[in-house]
Amino acid sequence: MKNARSTFALFFVVTSQLLAAEPGALPEPGPEDGGLRMRLVVVPRPDASEDGFDVSVDLVNTSERAITLRAGWRNDDPGDVKAYVEAATGIECVPAVRPWSGGVKDTRRKLPQPEYRLKAGEVLSVRWQTAGRHLKNRVTNPNEVQNPEFPFPGLYSVHASVDVIASERVVTMRSNEQLVPVGGSRAMPRYTYGHLLAVDEGGKSAVLDLGARHKVEVGDQFEHFSKQTPWKLTVTKVAPGHCWGRIEMLTPNSDVPPRSGMGAMLVRKE
C-alpha cells in the first residue's frame, strides 16, 4: 500500500509538471473579413513589480487562396510587412482612455511598399515587448493608431485593430478580446474619460456620462482641452450611471460654452 501511494504521488507530481509546461490554448481570433482573422495575445511580465507586456498579433488566412498583404508606410521607413503590422496596429480599451490627438507632419513615401504573400491557412505572426503601462512601442500615425497609457491599476478589456492592405481591398481587422491586468491588479479600474450628455443654457453646469459604477466621486474634476473651449467640470452630485458638475471655463472671457458630446479627462490627484 505504501509503494502504491508513493507511485501515485510521483505520477501526480510528474503529470502536474507536464501540464504546467504545456503552453496555454490560443484564444479564438476576431471576426473574419476578406478571408482574414486577427488574434491578439497579451501576457504581463512575470515580475508584477515591473510594468510591461509581451504582445503578439496574428493575421490568419482562413481562405483557400493566397492573399497578398502590402504595407502602407507614410514615409520611407525600411520596415517590412511585419514591422508595418506592428506599427499600424491600434489598441482600444475599456475603461476608455482619452485618445491622443495633435498635429502630424505630412510626408510622402518614395520607396515601393513591401509585400508579403500569405498562403492559404498560413499565419503571419508579429511579436514585441513593452516596458510601461502600454501595449505599443511605436505607431504609424498617432491620430489613427492609438496606444493608450493605462492610468490606473486594474483589469482592462482590450482589442486590437489594423487596416490590412490586402489583394483586393483594404480590410479593417478587429481582434479577439484580451483581459489585461495592469499593475498586478484584477480589480475594476477607475474610468477616466467620458462625454457630456447635456449642458445647461448658460453653460454653467453639465451632465457627464460617468457615475458611481465608474468610480466617480463628488469633488472629482474632468478637463477638456481645445484651443477654442478649454473647460473644467467639478463633480457636485453622482448617480449610478452619470454625474452632475459645475463648469469653469479655463480661457478668460470665453463666450463659447461646452457642448453635448465633448470629451473630458479625469484630473489625477497627486
N, C-alpha and C positions, 0 to 999 in steps of 0.2 A: 504494500500500500504506500509506503514511504517513497519507493522508487517511482511508482506511478504518479504520485503528487509532484515529485521533482521533475519528472519528464513533462508533465502538463505545464508546470511553471515555466520551464525552459521553452516549451513550444509557444506559450503565451508571450513571453518576452521577445523571442525572435520574430513572431508574427507581427507584434506591435511595431517593432523596429522596421520591418519591411513595409508595412502600411504607411508608417510615418515618412519613409524615404520616397514613396511614390508621389509624383507631382499631382497637384490638385487638378480636377477636371476643369477644362477651359470653359468660360461662360458662353452661352449661345450668342452669336453675333447679332447685330442690329438688323433692321428690315432690309430686304433685297430691293435693289433698283438697278436696272441696266445690267443684270447678271452679276452684281457685286454686293457683298455684305461687309460690314465693318465691325471688328471686335476690339474692345478696349479692356486691358487688364492693368490695374494699379495695385502695387504692393508697397506698403510703408517700409522704411528702413528698419532692420531688426532692432536697432538701438532706439528705444522710444524717446530718449532724451535729445535725439538729433532729428530735426525736421528734414524730410526729403522722401522721394518716392522712386521706385523702379516702375517705368511706364512702358507698355508695349501696345502697338496698334497693328492689327492685321487687316489687310484687304483680301477678301476671299472671293475667288472667281467661282461662282456656283453654276455657271452656264456650261454648255457643252462646246464652247468655241473659245478661241484665244481672244483676249481683249488688250489692245494697245493702250497703255497709260502714258500720258505726257505731262511733264512738269509745266508750271506756269509762273516761273520766276519773273519778278518785275524789274530785276536788274541783272547784271552779268555774274550772278552767283554761280560758282563752278559745280555746285552740288548736283547729284543725280536724282532720279525719281524718288528714291527712298528718302534722301535728305529733304526733298521738297515736301513729301507727305508729312515728315516730322514737323517741318516749319509751318505748313499750311493747315495743320490740324488744330482746330479751336476747341476750347473747353467751356462747357456751360454747367452750372451747378445750382442746387437747391440746398439751403437758402441762397438766393441770388446775391451776387456781389456786383457793386457798381461797375458797369463796363468802362473800359478805357476809351477815351476819345481825345482827339487832338489832330494837329496838322501832320501830314506825312509827305515827305518830298517825293514828287513825281519823277520817276526815272524810266528810261526805255532800255530794253534789253537788245543787244546787238548779236549775241551768240545764239545759235539754234537751241531750242528747248530739248533736253534729253528725253528719251522714250524708254519704255520697258514693256516687253510683250509678256503678258500674264497668261499662261496656258490654262486650258480648261481644268478646273479643280485645283489649281495652284494657289498658294497663299503668299502674298507679299508682306513680309514682317519687318517692322521697324521697332527698335528698342533704344531707350535712353534713360538716364538717371538725372534727378534734380536734387538740389540742396536748398531747402527752404519750404515754405508753405504754398507751393505752386507746382503745376504739373508740366510746365514747358520751360525750355531753355532759350528759345528764340521763336519769333513769329515772322511771317512774310509781311503782313500789314496789320498793325495792332488795332486798327479800327474794325477790321473784318475778322481777325483771328484773335479771340480773347484768351487771356491767360490769367484768370483771377487769382489773387493772393488771398488765401483763406484767412479772414481776420480773427476768428475765434476758434478755440479748440472745439471739437465735436465731430459728429458723423455727417458727412455731406454726400448727397446724391449727385453723381457726376455722369455726364455723357460727353462724348467727343463727336465732332463733325468735321467734314472736309469736303470741298468741292473737287471731285475727281474728274480730270480731263480725259475722257475715255475715247474709244474709237469713233463713236457716232455722235456723242453729245457730252455736255458737262453734267455729271451725276452728283447730286448732293447726298453724301452718305452720313448716316447717324448711327452711332454705336449703341451697344447694349448699355444698361445702367451699371455703374460700379459704385458701391458704398465705400467711401474713403474716410478713414479715421484720421483726424488732424490733431496733432499734439497728444497722441496716445489716448484720446477720449472717444467714446462711442455715445456720448450724451447728445441731446439736441442742441446745436449751436444757436447763438443769437442771430436773428435776422437783422441785416444791416442796410438793406436797400429796399425802398418802397416807392410808391407813387401816390400823388394826391388824387383823392376821389372827388373832392368838392372844395371850393373856395368861396368864402362869403363875398358879398358885393364890394365891400370896401377893401378886400384883400388883407384883412387884419387877422383872420383865423382860417383854418383849413382842416380837412379830414384826411388822414393818411391811411393807406390800406394795410397797415401792420397793427397788431394789437397784443393782448396778453399772451395768446397762444404762440406768438412770435417772440416772446420775452421782452416786449416793450414795457417800460415803466414810466410813471409820472416823473417829469424832470429830464427825461432823455431829450437830446437835441439832434435834429436832422438838418443837413445843409444841402442846398442846391447851388452849384457854381456855374455861372454863364456870364458872358460879357454884358448882356443886357439886364438880366434879372437875377442876380445872386441874392439868396434869402436864407433865413434860418427859421425852423419851426421848433418851438419848445413844447413838449407834450404836457397837457394840463389834465387830460382825462383819458382813461383807457377802457375799451371794451374788448371782448374776446378776439374779434377779427379786425378791429380798426381802432384808431385813436384820434383825439382832437388836439389841436395845438394852436399856440399863438404865433403869428408870423412877424418876423422882424426883417426888414429889407437891409441888406448889407452894403448897398450903394446909397450914399446920401442923396436925398431929393429925388429918388427914383419914382417915376409915375407909372411904371409898368408892373402891375401886381402879378403874383403867381397864377398859373392856370392849371386846371384839372389835367392830369396825366403826366405832369412834370415829376421827374425822379428826385429822390433825396437820399443822402447817405448819412448813416449814424455817425455822430461825432464821438469818437472813442475817448473815454475818461482815462486820464493818466493814473 
